[in-house]
Amino acid sequence: MGSAPNSAAETTPAKGPNGQPRSASAAEGGTKTAPATPAEGVDGKPAPAETASAKSASTAPARGAKADSAEDKAVEATPAKRPAAKPRRKTSGDSPTGDSTKTEAAADEGAIAPRVNGKSPRAASDNSPTGDTPTTEAATPAAGTDTDTAQDDTTEATPTPRANGKSSRAASDNSPGGDGATGPSRDADASEGAKVAIGEIPEGAAPGGSPAAVQDVTGSASGADKAPGTDAGDSPAQDGNRTATAPTKSPSWSARWRANNPRAAQGLSLALTVVAAILVVMALVMPSSVVGIGPAKFLRLPGEAIVGAAVMLALPRRPRVILAAVSGVVLAVVTVLNWLDMGFHQYLGRNFNMVLDWTLLGDAQSYLEDSLGRTATLAATAGLIVVVLLMFVALALSVVRLSNLVARHQSTATRATLIAGVAWITCSSLGLEMGGLPFASDTTAVVMQSQAKRVADSLRDEAEFGKVAKVDAFGNTPPAQLVPDLRGKDMLFTFIESYGRSAIEDPIMAPGVDKTLDVRTKALAKAGYHAKSGWLTSATYGGSSWLGHSTTLSGLWISNQQRYRTVMASDHLSLTKVFKKTGDWDTVGVMPGVQKAWPEQSYYGLDKVYNAFELGYKGPKFSWSTMPDQYALEQFQKRVHGKKRTDGKSLMSEVILTSSHQPWAPIPKMVGWDQLGDGSIFKGIEAAGNKSADVIADTTKSRQEYGKSIQYSVTALTEWLTRYGSKDTVLVFLGDHQPIARVSGNHASRDVPISIVAKDPKVLDKVANWGWSDGLRPAHDAPVWKMSAFRDRFLTAYGSTPHPKKG
């Protein structure tokens, strides 16, 4: 469809981008209405008289004047309904030719105009002389532009027929009807090729029908359906002066529920906000130990929350939401670290180390599997993972919710933040406390600082300890000068699992253990053996037995996994390896707790190691312990100690006893040594014993059963000695660490008892100056050494000459 020719007054019509004549107003850069020309119908034919008459309504007087046209009265006689959307019309400045005004979208052929409250639509100019016909308005026209246009009411009442594939209802933009007026039109259907979609507008929609609230069912005009002078490539996205009409999505169920239940929705919102605040505050003030934990420890004022609120108030929405989500995740990480600290304090008596301790989580899972069974362990692990993930999500959403609340009520939040800040500073300055803790809390900041320091210390310690491990006072000592006073003796170094000072001095465990120690001391004396006992301070607590073993035998303080790996990879001389180095001892290890490859055998200088699968045991496991200590000792006797050695060498053995390993249920019982067989005899004993789950859940019962397990291990070891020992047998036995804090107490020491037992009085004479107590029970005030000091003291006492090795 071509555009109407310009007026005769124009001598040389301006050309638009499509080669069509540009209106005078656009060519001259003005905004006035182009000169009127006769209306053109379909295919260039004159428009029907009724259309021209209707179009002339757009030349009505200014807004507020009266109009008496028959067309307007006809419209008023028919109730009109506002269209669903107000398509925005291009001004002359928007059109490439400068003279056309077009709609943003056109409807499919045969569409019906939207209805409002059962009334038919009427799209007329807001400047209609009557001033009472509802109109759609696409945009506020720019100052100085003419915006008075009208639409034939006939085209609004019935679908417009198409001719040659083009709309027949649109006249030339330069027609006398005024459709060529510059500036945005107030009629939604005046453009060439535009077709108004007809449908129903929901009840209650605004009379104007905003695009956001009413569904737009119009399609975009394309090709020839566009107004003259408009490129086919024009689109609302490319035109900044048009507003696209977006479809309205049906409200979600939550939105409908809030609309139908406003009070319940308000109450739920308040409850969620309260829960979010509680979660965040609890995470911020959570302690890292279960000792004395209670409600008072959570009734504190966290300084981190005050600082966070101040920061959120200063940020725009997008950065605020991002920072809030990240802060929630960081807070969840700190909470997990606090939980790990609680667990490590309870079981190992120390904090969790982010650098070194992740591998211990696998050991913990193995322990639970041995104690509770595989199914229960997998269920517990899965539940823990779910809880941790939910905590991450909950804390992130909680912080975001609270930050949004602060942003919505900035003035109130600002005042509250200032008041809280002043209160925190005042409480901190005055040292006010709540439940024995400062009311002004900075727990999270302290935890993050301590964790960062712990990481830095661990990384620094790795390099420093590597240098220490290279220095060895006996590293260059010739073999002949190592332990000359023990030549010809069969040495037995034995570690009893979790054998600590608490077993001897705790009111619950001590009576039974002390009685056993006294009875076994007398039994040893009757067999011709004597003992001296003292205390060593272990490098570990509650677990990680290998740290205690390696500290005792290496003479180095090995308090973490990193140090352990460093020593195992070094050539630092271990006490057991000393005997191998002399060439006068065969070296053997009996390790019923080892159930996988054990490369540490080389460091300890052991010619042969018997692990859990090489001792022929056919009986049941006793929780974590693979076999009873009595059975392991009997196998040691049959496979190693009882065999006659033909090479003329003595025997040095390292034996690890495991029956006193937590959870101390069920506990084996002593049977006749001749009845041990392959261990099947223990099936009935294991079945009749306590369930590990029952003992773990009861602190008092755990203490009682722990004491019984120590009694069993000491009895089994000393009975073996009196039964199979000789005049040349020398037994050194000690604990590797204290039991867990739930058993030993939250403030228990790390001390473990150590005893040397021998028939030859010369052996004990060598250590007479140590000040140790006679018998198997060390006195409360007996000397206490660091566990790492034992190797050098022992070597020196039995004649070894130091020849230092420097790194």
Disulfide bonds with the S-S distance in Angstrom:
none
